[in-house]
């Protein structure tokens, strides 16, 4: 009887574990894998998103994407965000390194740097929309410090608009890189720093020979996430400019094709292409930045 009772108890535990695991698995399948499967399915049709009938067109959507240069021309905009990621990671690593040591008001500075990450992307878009207005905050500050000649129409000048948007992106996402770097650097034992100080190492030597090698994996991870984010950037340029004046990205173009021109089949094919590009770039990064044996 006791063995049966124990067996019954074990079965109950297994059933409870199964039921608790079933909910997230069902949610994952419903809201992640099923939409991806449907996206692949729609990419082979000329569906407009409304009609009940979906005409199968084979690879025509993919042929359209790869034969019309305008669909890939927008990727040059991603280069601004790509180069901005290095500025973003450099600043994040710089502040994380400084604040990992004993400095005054370090917790206050940590909060200030991480705060933009907590804000909604749409809210940040509207903040910088006012910041870059001709009569907005940036031009007003330049005038106050006697640099009125540097005032620009930051979001109206085709040569400056993407730089301005990339700056807003750096301000928003640097906090996440900062907190990841800070956590990695904080995990380095204090005895290693003490030993290096005994050997005469200064802060630069500690950064170069202790910190960088210790967080190499984290650097690679942040680089992969940053480059993937640069390819799929959407929120800030869409809110601030709607993709106008040469600021459109591939994702904004995909959204326009789907909802403005009612070509959901073509837009799905574009999303599949973008997914493939992100996967290829990630694999290339893993191969090129592989750990030395």
JORAWO-V467082 format. One record per backbone hydrogen bond with DSSP energy under -1.0 kcal/mol. NH is the residue of the N-H (numbers start at 1). CO is the residue of the C=O. E is the energy in kcal/mol with one decimal. If there is no record, write none. Layout:
nh,co,e
NH,CO,E
NH,CO,E
This chain:
nh,co,e
5,1,-2.6
6,2,-2.5
7,3,-2.6
8,4,-2.6
9,5,-2.2
10,6,-2.4
11,7,-2.4
12,8,-2.1
13,9,-2.1
14,10,-2.5
15,11,-2.5
16,12,-2.5
17,13,-2.8
18,14,-2.5
19,15,-2.5
20,16,-2.7
21,17,-2.2
22,18,-1.9
23,19,-1.2
25,21,-1.7
26,22,-2.7
27,23,-2.4
28,24,-2.7
29,25,-2.7
30,26,-2.6
31,27,-2.8
32,28,-1.6
33,28,-1.6
34,29,-2.5
36,32,-1.4
37,33,-2.4
38,34,-2.7
39,35,-2.3
40,36,-2.1
41,37,-2.0
42,38,-3.2
43,39,-1.7
44,41,-1.2
45,42,-2.1
46,55,-1.7
57,44,-2.7
58,44,-1.0
60,57,-1.4
63,59,-2.4
64,60,-2.3
65,61,-2.0
66,62,-2.2
67,63,-1.1
68,64,-1.2
71,68,-1.6
73,69,-1.7
75,72,-1.6
76,73,-1.5
77,74,-1.6
80,77,-1.1
82,78,-2.3
83,79,-2.5
84,80,-1.7
85,81,-1.4
87,83,-1.2
88,84,-2.8
89,85,-2.8
90,86,-2.3
91,87,-2.6
92,88,-2.2
93,89,-2.6
94,90,-2.2
95,91,-2.6
96,92,-2.3
97,93,-2.2
98,94,-2.1
99,95,-2.6
101,98,-1.3
103,101,-1.1
106,103,-1.1
109,105,-2.2
110,106,-2.1
111,107,-2.0
112,108,-2.1
113,109,-2.4
114,110,-2.1
115,111,-1.7
117,114,-1.3
118,115,-1.6
124,120,-2.2
125,121,-2.1
126,122,-2.0
127,123,-2.2
128,124,-2.5
129,125,-1.5
130,126,-1.7
131,127,-1.9
132,128,-2.3
136,133,-2.1
138,131,-2.1
140,136,-1.9
141,137,-2.5
142,138,-2.2
143,139,-2.0
144,140,-2.0
145,141,-1.7
146,143,-1.1
147,142,-3.3
150,147,-1.9
151,148,-1.5
154,152,-1.2
156,153,-1.5
157,153,-2.0
160,157,-1.6
161,157,-2.2
164,160,-2.6
165,161,-2.2
166,162,-2.2
167,163,-2.0
168,164,-1.8
169,165,-2.0
170,166,-2.3
171,167,-2.3
172,168,-1.8
173,169,-2.4
174,170,-1.9
177,173,-1.5
178,174,-2.8
179,175,-2.3
180,176,-1.8
181,177,-2.6
182,178,-2.8
183,179,-2.0
184,180,-2.0
185,181,-2.8
186,182,-2.4
188,185,-1.5
194,190,-2.4
195,191,-2.3
196,192,-2.0
197,193,-2.3
198,194,-1.8
199,195,-1.4
200,197,-1.2
201,196,-2.8
206,202,-2.2
207,203,-2.5
208,204,-2.7
209,205,-2.8
210,206,-1.7
211,206,-2.5
212,207,-2.3
214,210,-1.5
215,211,-1.7
219,215,-2.4
220,216,-2.1
221,217,-2.3
222,218,-2.7
223,219,-2.1
224,220,-2.3
225,221,-2.4
226,222,-2.5
227,223,-2.6
228,224,-2.3
229,225,-2.1
230,226,-2.0
231,227,-1.8
232,228,-1.8
238,234,-2.2
239,235,-2.4
240,236,-2.5
241,237,-2.3
242,237,-1.4
243,237,-1.0
244,241,-1.2
247,244,-1.1
253,249,-2.5
254,250,-2.0
255,251,-2.4
256,252,-2.4
257,253,-2.3
258,254,-2.0
259,255,-2.8
260,256,-1.9
261,256,-1.9
263,257,-2.5
265,47,-1.9
267,263,-2.4
268,264,-2.3
269,265,-1.8
270,266,-2.1
271,267,-2.2
272,268,-2.2
273,269,-2.3
274,270,-2.4
275,271,-2.5
276,272,-2.4
277,273,-2.3
278,274,-2.5
279,275,-2.3
280,276,-2.5
281,277,-2.8
282,278,-2.4
283,279,-2.4
284,280,-2.7
285,281,-2.4
286,282,-2.2
287,283,-2.1
288,284,-3.1
289,285,-2.5
